[in-house]
Amino acid sequence: MNTMEIVRSRRSVRSFDGAGLPQAVQEEILQYAQKAENPYGLAIHWQILSAKADRLSSPVITGADTYIAGRMDRVPHAEEAFGFAFEKVVLYAQSKGFGTTWIGGTMNRSAFERAIGLKEGEVMPCVSPLGVPAKKMSLRETMMRKAIKADTRLPFESLFFAGGFETPLSKASAGDLADALEMVRLAPSAVNKQPWRLVIDGSLVHFYEKHDKGYVGADGWDMQKIDLGIALCHYVCGMEEKGKKATLLLQDPGLVPPANTEYIATLSF
Ligand SMILES: Cc1cc2nc3c(=O)[nH]c(=O)nc-3n(C[C@H](O)[C@H](O)[C@H](O)COP(=O)(O)O)c2cc1C
């Protein structure tokens, strides 16, 4: 499968077959995670956890015992770095036929944090179950997907712009960038809010976050910045497929964004 096929075939899997994930597969995914880089160069400590042994639970997940989780220092850009690296793991698992779901909220968080040995000054942003998808989704999963409208995405022209926010970019006029942009469009995000907005400016792509209410904690932690890390990951993967390597720049180009829209990062090709 190429990256586009992996991205297109991925969905959050919340109902698993109950068979458990062989130890060798757990090891393989863990090793991939440990090697997964992020453009911010921040270190992430990865761990495979067992729901039964570690007394973990998520009210939305059935039939899976294995979870993967990561902890890292709570530093600037931790959200984007984690989003990038964790999504690499999600796509890797998908390429091997295993299901995942990003979980930031619906879990007994303190049990997960205990199991991963979270230390003072660290954060465990999200976890994911790992396993073989069940043949049929649970009723709860089906209803949840409907409520979040998980199978829909915003149109290209609402997300991507040429030169500045006043000029929406259509897929037809995106040329060589169309596939990488489509991969961003199809990415997973918390409550499927799709907060990424991209401005193409020659060889530069500026990433912005369109804030929705309720995602920034009192401590400044911003769940939607994780989504931006996922968008960066999909764009980088899409361009790598075309033989193009990206460099990350943190240099606000000074464009005037719409209300509640924040500059995050630039990729230079
Ligand atoms: C950062 C993040 C946090 C998420 N947290 C949860 C969660 O707590 N519970 C859950 O069931 N799904 C969670 N999701 C999954 C999203 O709801 C899902 O990705 C989105 O609805 C799109 O559906 P899809 O992944 O099937 O394409 C999360 C996704 C992301 C990216």
The ligand as an SDF file (V2000), in Angstrom:
LIG
                    3D

 31 33  0  0  0  0  0  0  0  0999 V2000
   -6.1240   14.2660   19.2120 C   0  0  0  0  0  0  0  0  0  0  0  0
   -7.2920   13.3440   19.0540 C   0  0  0  0  0  0  0  0  0  0  0  0
   -8.0180   12.9460   20.1580 C   0  0  0  0  0  0  0  0  0  0  0  0
   -9.0910   12.0630   20.0240 C   0  0  0  0  0  0  0  0  0  0  0  0
   -9.7470   11.6350   21.1520 N   0  0  0  0  0  0  0  0  0  0  0  0
  -10.7360   10.7040   21.0230 C   0  0  0  0  0  0  0  0  0  0  0  0
  -11.3630   10.1760   22.1790 C   0  0  0  0  0  0  0  0  0  0  0  0
  -11.0630   10.5330   23.3220 O   0  0  0  0  0  0  0  0  0  0  0  0
  -12.3170    9.2240   22.0060 N   0  0  0  0  0  0  0  0  0  0  0  0
  -12.6830    8.7750   20.7720 C   0  0  0  0  0  0  0  0  0  0  0  0
  -13.5430    7.8890   20.6960 O   0  0  0  0  0  0  0  0  0  0  0  0
  -12.1180    9.2670   19.6460 N   0  0  0  0  0  0  0  0  0  0  0  0
  -11.1550   10.2070   19.7370 C   0  0  0  0  0  0  0  0  0  0  0  0
  -10.5350   10.6830   18.6080 N   0  0  0  0  0  0  0  0  0  0  0  0
  -10.8990   10.1550   17.2740 C   0  0  0  0  0  0  0  0  0  0  0  0
  -11.7120   11.1500   16.4450 C   0  0  0  0  0  0  0  0  0  0  0  0
  -13.0130   11.2530   16.9480 O   0  0  0  0  0  0  0  0  0  0  0  0
  -11.7080   10.7020   14.9640 C   0  0  0  0  0  0  0  0  0  0  0  0
  -10.3990   10.6800   14.4820 O   0  0  0  0  0  0  0  0  0  0  0  0
  -12.5640   11.6120   14.0750 C   0  0  0  0  0  0  0  0  0  0  0  0
  -13.9080   11.5660   14.4720 O   0  0  0  0  0  0  0  0  0  0  0  0
  -12.4900   11.2020   12.5960 C   0  0  0  0  0  0  0  0  0  0  0  0
  -12.9030    9.8660   12.4130 O   0  0  0  0  0  0  0  0  0  0  0  0
  -11.9300    8.7990   11.7650 P   0  0  0  0  0  0  0  0  0  0  0  0
  -10.6880    8.7230   12.6230 O   0  0  0  0  0  0  0  0  0  0  0  0
  -12.6900    7.5040   11.7740 O   0  0  0  0  0  0  0  0  0  0  0  0
  -11.5780    9.2630   10.3830 O   0  0  0  0  0  0  0  0  0  0  0  0
   -9.4690   11.5800   18.7300 C   0  0  0  0  0  0  0  0  0  0  0  0
   -8.7390   12.0130   17.6150 C   0  0  0  0  0  0  0  0  0  0  0  0
   -7.6500   12.8620   17.7690 C   0  0  0  0  0  0  0  0  0  0  0  0
   -6.8520   13.2390   16.5590 C   0  0  0  0  0  0  0  0  0  0  0  0
  1  2  1  0
  2  3  1  0
  2 30  2  0
  3  4  2  0
  4  5  1  0
  4 28  1  0
  5  6  2  0
  6  7  1  0
  6 13  1  0
  7  8  2  0
  7  9  1  0
  9 10  1  0
 10 11  2  0
 10 12  1  0
 12 13  2  0
 13 14  1  0
 14 15  1  0
 14 28  1  0
 15 16  1  0
 16 17  1  0
 16 18  1  0
 18 19  1  0
 18 20  1  0
 20 21  1  0
 20 22  1  0
 22 23  1  0
 23 24  1  0
 24 25  2  0
 24 26  1  0
 24 27  1  0
 28 29  2  0
 29 30  1  0
 30 31  1  0
M  END
$$$$
